[in-house]
Amino acid sequence: MATRRIFVCILATIALLLSAAPSARAQQENAAETECIKGTVVKVAEKALYLKDTSFPDETLGKRDATVLLDKATAYYDGSKKVNRDALQPGLLVLVRCRMAGKDRAAVLVRIIGGKKP
């Protein structure tokens, strides 16, 4: 009877370990897919957003200028309200969720979080 309980406990432990491994791997892949940067809008072009004093998740990088590619799939928000690209104006503070597109960053989501609004 005791050996049966030990066997069941070992099987349960193995099952838990095997089910946890894929979810941990998926979380690592999702974390590597996107990053969130914060900066002040300098210029908004048709296919790019230019930021100054940009903060990166890697704290070893100092603040610097950055360019983020924009496309049709990019979503724009002012706080929690959905807006269009025209709402982005120079001087606004934004959070940008990016994914890597080759060597460039492409915006998935741009959220206005501060600055002077027109």
Rosetta constraint file for C-alpha pairs under 8 A:
AtomPair CA 1 CA 5 HARMONIC 6.53 0.50
AtomPair CA 2 CA 6 HARMONIC 6.31 0.50
AtomPair CA 3 CA 7 HARMONIC 6.08 0.50
AtomPair CA 4 CA 8 HARMONIC 6.20 0.50
AtomPair CA 5 CA 9 HARMONIC 6.14 0.50
AtomPair CA 6 CA 10 HARMONIC 6.16 0.50
AtomPair CA 7 CA 11 HARMONIC 6.21 0.50
AtomPair CA 8 CA 12 HARMONIC 6.12 0.50
AtomPair CA 9 CA 13 HARMONIC 6.12 0.50
AtomPair CA 10 CA 14 HARMONIC 6.20 0.50
AtomPair CA 11 CA 15 HARMONIC 6.14 0.50
AtomPair CA 12 CA 16 HARMONIC 6.21 0.50
AtomPair CA 13 CA 17 HARMONIC 6.20 0.50
AtomPair CA 14 CA 18 HARMONIC 6.13 0.50
AtomPair CA 15 CA 19 HARMONIC 6.19 0.50
AtomPair CA 16 CA 20 HARMONIC 6.15 0.50
AtomPair CA 17 CA 21 HARMONIC 6.34 0.50
AtomPair CA 18 CA 22 HARMONIC 7.47 0.50
AtomPair CA 19 CA 23 HARMONIC 7.24 0.50
AtomPair CA 20 CA 24 HARMONIC 6.29 0.50
AtomPair CA 21 CA 25 HARMONIC 6.30 0.50
AtomPair CA 22 CA 26 HARMONIC 6.13 0.50
AtomPair CA 23 CA 27 HARMONIC 6.23 0.50
AtomPair CA 24 CA 28 HARMONIC 6.37 0.50
AtomPair CA 25 CA 29 HARMONIC 6.31 0.50
AtomPair CA 26 CA 30 HARMONIC 6.18 0.50
AtomPair CA 27 CA 31 HARMONIC 6.12 0.50
AtomPair CA 28 CA 32 HARMONIC 6.26 0.50
AtomPair CA 29 CA 33 HARMONIC 6.21 0.50
AtomPair CA 30 CA 34 HARMONIC 6.86 0.50
AtomPair CA 31 CA 35 HARMONIC 7.34 0.50
AtomPair CA 33 CA 99 HARMONIC 5.75 0.50
AtomPair CA 33 CA 100 HARMONIC 7.18 0.50
AtomPair CA 34 CA 97 HARMONIC 6.48 0.50
AtomPair CA 34 CA 98 HARMONIC 5.27 0.50
AtomPair CA 34 CA 99 HARMONIC 4.48 0.50
AtomPair CA 34 CA 100 HARMONIC 7.25 0.50
AtomPair CA 35 CA 57 HARMONIC 7.07 0.50
AtomPair CA 35 CA 97 HARMONIC 5.63 0.50
AtomPair CA 35 CA 98 HARMONIC 5.29 0.50
AtomPair CA 35 CA 99 HARMONIC 6.49 0.50
AtomPair CA 36 CA 56 HARMONIC 7.13 0.50
AtomPair CA 36 CA 57 HARMONIC 6.77 0.50
AtomPair CA 36 CA 95 HARMONIC 6.64 0.50
AtomPair CA 36 CA 96 HARMONIC 5.50 0.50
AtomPair CA 36 CA 97 HARMONIC 4.37 0.50
AtomPair CA 36 CA 98 HARMONIC 6.10 0.50
AtomPair CA 37 CA 54 HARMONIC 6.65 0.50
AtomPair CA 37 CA 55 HARMONIC 5.67 0.50
AtomPair CA 37 CA 56 HARMONIC 5.07 0.50
AtomPair CA 37 CA 57 HARMONIC 6.75 0.50
AtomPair CA 37 CA 95 HARMONIC 5.73 0.50
AtomPair CA 37 CA 96 HARMONIC 5.29 0.50
AtomPair CA 37 CA 97 HARMONIC 6.54 0.50
AtomPair CA 37 CA 98 HARMONIC 7.56 0.50
AtomPair CA 38 CA 54 HARMONIC 5.42 0.50
AtomPair CA 38 CA 55 HARMONIC 5.18 0.50
AtomPair CA 38 CA 56 HARMONIC 7.00 0.50
AtomPair CA 38 CA 93 HARMONIC 7.30 0.50
AtomPair CA 38 CA 94 HARMONIC 5.72 0.50
AtomPair CA 38 CA 95 HARMONIC 4.50 0.50
AtomPair CA 38 CA 96 HARMONIC 6.25 0.50
AtomPair CA 39 CA 51 HARMONIC 5.50 0.50
AtomPair CA 39 CA 52 HARMONIC 5.77 0.50
AtomPair CA 39 CA 53 HARMONIC 5.58 0.50
AtomPair CA 39 CA 54 HARMONIC 4.16 0.50
AtomPair CA 39 CA 55 HARMONIC 6.34 0.50
AtomPair CA 39 CA 93 HARMONIC 5.73 0.50
AtomPair CA 39 CA 94 HARMONIC 5.65 0.50
AtomPair CA 39 CA 95 HARMONIC 6.75 0.50
AtomPair CA 40 CA 51 HARMONIC 5.25 0.50
AtomPair CA 40 CA 52 HARMONIC 5.32 0.50
AtomPair CA 40 CA 53 HARMONIC 6.52 0.50
AtomPair CA 40 CA 54 HARMONIC 7.06 0.50
AtomPair CA 40 CA 90 HARMONIC 7.45 0.50
AtomPair CA 40 CA 91 HARMONIC 5.83 0.50
AtomPair CA 40 CA 92 HARMONIC 5.56 0.50
AtomPair CA 40 CA 93 HARMONIC 4.46 0.50
AtomPair CA 40 CA 94 HARMONIC 6.19 0.50
AtomPair CA 41 CA 49 HARMONIC 7.26 0.50
AtomPair CA 41 CA 50 HARMONIC 6.06 0.50
AtomPair CA 41 CA 51 HARMONIC 4.68 0.50
AtomPair CA 41 CA 52 HARMONIC 6.60 0.50
AtomPair CA 41 CA 88 HARMONIC 7.59 0.50
AtomPair CA 41 CA 89 HARMONIC 6.70 0.50
AtomPair CA 41 CA 90 HARMONIC 4.78 0.50
AtomPair CA 41 CA 91 HARMONIC 5.37 0.50
AtomPair CA 41 CA 92 HARMONIC 5.47 0.50
AtomPair CA 41 CA 93 HARMONIC 6.40 0.50
AtomPair CA 41 CA 94 HARMONIC 7.11 0.50
AtomPair CA 42 CA 49 HARMONIC 7.89 0.50
AtomPair CA 42 CA 50 HARMONIC 5.45 0.50
AtomPair CA 42 CA 51 HARMONIC 5.34 0.50
AtomPair CA 42 CA 52 HARMONIC 6.40 0.50
AtomPair CA 42 CA 89 HARMONIC 7.90 0.50
AtomPair CA 42 CA 90 HARMONIC 4.80 0.50
AtomPair CA 42 CA 91 HARMONIC 6.42 0.50
AtomPair CA 43 CA 49 HARMONIC 6.20 0.50
AtomPair CA 43 CA 50 HARMONIC 5.14 0.50
AtomPair CA 43 CA 51 HARMONIC 7.26 0.50
AtomPair CA 43 CA 89 HARMONIC 7.32 0.50
AtomPair CA 43 CA 90 HARMONIC 5.71 0.50
AtomPair CA 44 CA 48 HARMONIC 6.30 0.50
AtomPair CA 44 CA 49 HARMONIC 4.81 0.50
AtomPair CA 44 CA 50 HARMONIC 6.31 0.50
AtomPair CA 44 CA 88 HARMONIC 7.05 0.50
AtomPair CA 44 CA 89 HARMONIC 7.16 0.50
AtomPair CA 44 CA 90 HARMONIC 7.55 0.50
AtomPair CA 45 CA 49 HARMONIC 6.16 0.50
AtomPair CA 46 CA 70 HARMONIC 7.44 0.50
AtomPair CA 47 CA 69 HARMONIC 5.74 0.50
AtomPair CA 47 CA 70 HARMONIC 4.80 0.50
AtomPair CA 47 CA 71 HARMONIC 6.24 0.50
AtomPair CA 48 CA 67 HARMONIC 6.58 0.50
AtomPair CA 48 CA 68 HARMONIC 5.54 0.50
AtomPair CA 48 CA 69 HARMONIC 4.34 0.50
AtomPair CA 48 CA 70 HARMONIC 5.07 0.50
AtomPair CA 49 CA 67 HARMONIC 5.70 0.50
AtomPair CA 49 CA 68 HARMONIC 5.12 0.50
AtomPair CA 49 CA 69 HARMONIC 6.28 0.50
AtomPair CA 49 CA 70 HARMONIC 6.76 0.50
AtomPair CA 50 CA 65 HARMONIC 7.53 0.50
AtomPair CA 50 CA 66 HARMONIC 6.04 0.50
AtomPair CA 50 CA 67 HARMONIC 4.63 0.50
AtomPair CA 50 CA 68 HARMONIC 6.52 0.50
AtomPair CA 51 CA 65 HARMONIC 5.60 0.50
AtomPair CA 51 CA 66 HARMONIC 5.19 0.50
AtomPair CA 51 CA 67 HARMONIC 6.17 0.50
AtomPair CA 51 CA 68 HARMONIC 7.96 0.50
AtomPair CA 52 CA 64 HARMONIC 6.16 0.50
AtomPair CA 52 CA 65 HARMONIC 4.25 0.50
AtomPair CA 52 CA 66 HARMONIC 6.40 0.50
AtomPair CA 53 CA 63 HARMONIC 4.92 0.50
AtomPair CA 53 CA 64 HARMONIC 4.90 0.50
AtomPair CA 53 CA 65 HARMONIC 5.69 0.50
AtomPair CA 54 CA 63 HARMONIC 5.05 0.50
AtomPair CA 54 CA 64 HARMONIC 5.24 0.50
AtomPair CA 54 CA 65 HARMONIC 5.82 0.50
AtomPair CA 54 CA 66 HARMONIC 6.51 0.50
AtomPair CA 55 CA 59 HARMONIC 7.92 0.50
AtomPair CA 55 CA 61 HARMONIC 7.91 0.50
AtomPair CA 55 CA 62 HARMONIC 7.15 0.50
AtomPair CA 55 CA 63 HARMONIC 5.23 0.50
AtomPair CA 55 CA 64 HARMONIC 7.36 0.50
AtomPair CA 56 CA 61 HARMONIC 6.74 0.50
AtomPair CA 56 CA 62 HARMONIC 7.90 0.50
AtomPair CA 56 CA 63 HARMONIC 7.52 0.50
AtomPair CA 67 CA 105 HARMONIC 7.44 0.50
AtomPair CA 68 CA 98 HARMONIC 7.79 0.50
AtomPair CA 68 CA 104 HARMONIC 7.13 0.50
AtomPair CA 68 CA 105 HARMONIC 5.18 0.50
AtomPair CA 68 CA 106 HARMONIC 5.43 0.50
AtomPair CA 68 CA 107 HARMONIC 6.09 0.50
AtomPair CA 69 CA 104 HARMONIC 7.31 0.50
AtomPair CA 69 CA 105 HARMONIC 6.11 0.50
AtomPair CA 69 CA 106 HARMONIC 4.45 0.50
AtomPair CA 69 CA 107 HARMONIC 5.95 0.50
AtomPair CA 70 CA 74 HARMONIC 6.23 0.50
AtomPair CA 70 CA 106 HARMONIC 6.09 0.50
AtomPair CA 70 CA 107 HARMONIC 5.64 0.50
AtomPair CA 71 CA 106 HARMONIC 7.88 0.50
AtomPair CA 71 CA 107 HARMONIC 7.66 0.50
AtomPair CA 73 CA 108 HARMONIC 6.94 0.50
AtomPair CA 74 CA 107 HARMONIC 5.95 0.50
AtomPair CA 74 CA 108 HARMONIC 4.81 0.50
AtomPair CA 74 CA 109 HARMONIC 5.45 0.50
AtomPair CA 74 CA 110 HARMONIC 7.35 0.50
AtomPair CA 75 CA 82 HARMONIC 7.75 0.50
AtomPair CA 75 CA 84 HARMONIC 7.85 0.50
AtomPair CA 75 CA 108 HARMONIC 6.41 0.50
AtomPair CA 75 CA 109 HARMONIC 4.70 0.50
AtomPair CA 75 CA 110 HARMONIC 6.23 0.50
AtomPair CA 76 CA 82 HARMONIC 5.94 0.50
AtomPair CA 76 CA 83 HARMONIC 5.43 0.50
AtomPair CA 76 CA 84 HARMONIC 5.81 0.50
AtomPair CA 76 CA 85 HARMONIC 6.39 0.50
AtomPair CA 76 CA 109 HARMONIC 5.91 0.50
AtomPair CA 76 CA 110 HARMONIC 4.88 0.50
AtomPair CA 76 CA 111 HARMONIC 5.88 0.50
AtomPair CA 77 CA 81 HARMONIC 5.43 0.50
AtomPair CA 77 CA 82 HARMONIC 4.35 0.50
AtomPair CA 77 CA 83 HARMONIC 5.18 0.50
AtomPair CA 77 CA 84 HARMONIC 7.67 0.50
AtomPair CA 77 CA 109 HARMONIC 7.78 0.50
AtomPair CA 77 CA 110 HARMONIC 6.26 0.50
AtomPair CA 77 CA 111 HARMONIC 4.60 0.50
AtomPair CA 77 CA 112 HARMONIC 6.17 0.50
AtomPair CA 78 CA 82 HARMONIC 6.31 0.50
AtomPair CA 78 CA 83 HARMONIC 6.37 0.50
AtomPair CA 78 CA 111 HARMONIC 5.65 0.50
AtomPair CA 78 CA 112 HARMONIC 4.69 0.50
AtomPair CA 78 CA 113 HARMONIC 6.82 0.50
AtomPair CA 79 CA 111 HARMONIC 6.35 0.50
AtomPair CA 79 CA 112 HARMONIC 6.03 0.50
AtomPair CA 79 CA 113 HARMONIC 6.06 0.50
AtomPair CA 83 CA 87 HARMONIC 6.49 0.50
AtomPair CA 88 CA 92 HARMONIC 7.12 0.50
AtomPair CA 88 CA 112 HARMONIC 7.66 0.50
AtomPair CA 89 CA 117 HARMONIC 7.73 0.50
AtomPair CA 91 CA 115 HARMONIC 6.07 0.50
AtomPair CA 91 CA 116 HARMONIC 6.60 0.50
AtomPair CA 92 CA 112 HARMONIC 6.76 0.50
AtomPair CA 92 CA 113 HARMONIC 7.66 0.50
AtomPair CA 92 CA 114 HARMONIC 5.85 0.50
AtomPair CA 92 CA 115 HARMONIC 4.35 0.50
AtomPair CA 92 CA 116 HARMONIC 6.15 0.50
AtomPair CA 92 CA 117 HARMONIC 7.06 0.50
AtomPair CA 93 CA 112 HARMONIC 6.01 0.50
AtomPair CA 93 CA 113 HARMONIC 5.65 0.50
AtomPair CA 93 CA 114 HARMONIC 4.82 0.50
AtomPair CA 93 CA 115 HARMONIC 5.36 0.50
AtomPair CA 94 CA 110 HARMONIC 6.63 0.50
AtomPair CA 94 CA 111 HARMONIC 5.44 0.50
AtomPair CA 94 CA 112 HARMONIC 4.45 0.50
AtomPair CA 94 CA 113 HARMONIC 5.38 0.50
AtomPair CA 94 CA 114 HARMONIC 6.96 0.50
AtomPair CA 95 CA 110 HARMONIC 5.88 0.50
AtomPair CA 95 CA 111 HARMONIC 5.18 0.50
AtomPair CA 95 CA 112 HARMONIC 6.54 0.50
AtomPair CA 95 CA 113 HARMONIC 6.89 0.50
AtomPair CA 96 CA 107 HARMONIC 6.34 0.50
AtomPair CA 96 CA 108 HARMONIC 7.47 0.50
AtomPair CA 96 CA 109 HARMONIC 5.74 0.50
AtomPair CA 96 CA 110 HARMONIC 4.54 0.50
AtomPair CA 96 CA 111 HARMONIC 6.37 0.50
AtomPair CA 97 CA 107 HARMONIC 5.88 0.50
AtomPair CA 97 CA 108 HARMONIC 5.57 0.50
AtomPair CA 97 CA 109 HARMONIC 5.16 0.50
AtomPair CA 97 CA 110 HARMONIC 6.52 0.50
AtomPair CA 98 CA 105 HARMONIC 5.82 0.50
AtomPair CA 98 CA 106 HARMONIC 5.33 0.50
AtomPair CA 98 CA 107 HARMONIC 4.47 0.50
AtomPair CA 98 CA 108 HARMONIC 5.45 0.50
AtomPair CA 98 CA 109 HARMONIC 7.20 0.50
AtomPair CA 99 CA 105 HARMONIC 5.70 0.50
AtomPair CA 99 CA 106 HARMONIC 5.42 0.50
AtomPair CA 99 CA 107 HARMONIC 6.56 0.50
AtomPair CA 99 CA 108 HARMONIC 6.87 0.50
AtomPair CA 100 CA 104 HARMONIC 5.86 0.50
AtomPair CA 100 CA 105 HARMONIC 4.66 0.50
AtomPair CA 100 CA 106 HARMONIC 6.06 0.50
AtomPair CA 101 CA 105 HARMONIC 5.68 0.50
AtomPair CA 101 CA 106 HARMONIC 5.95 0.50
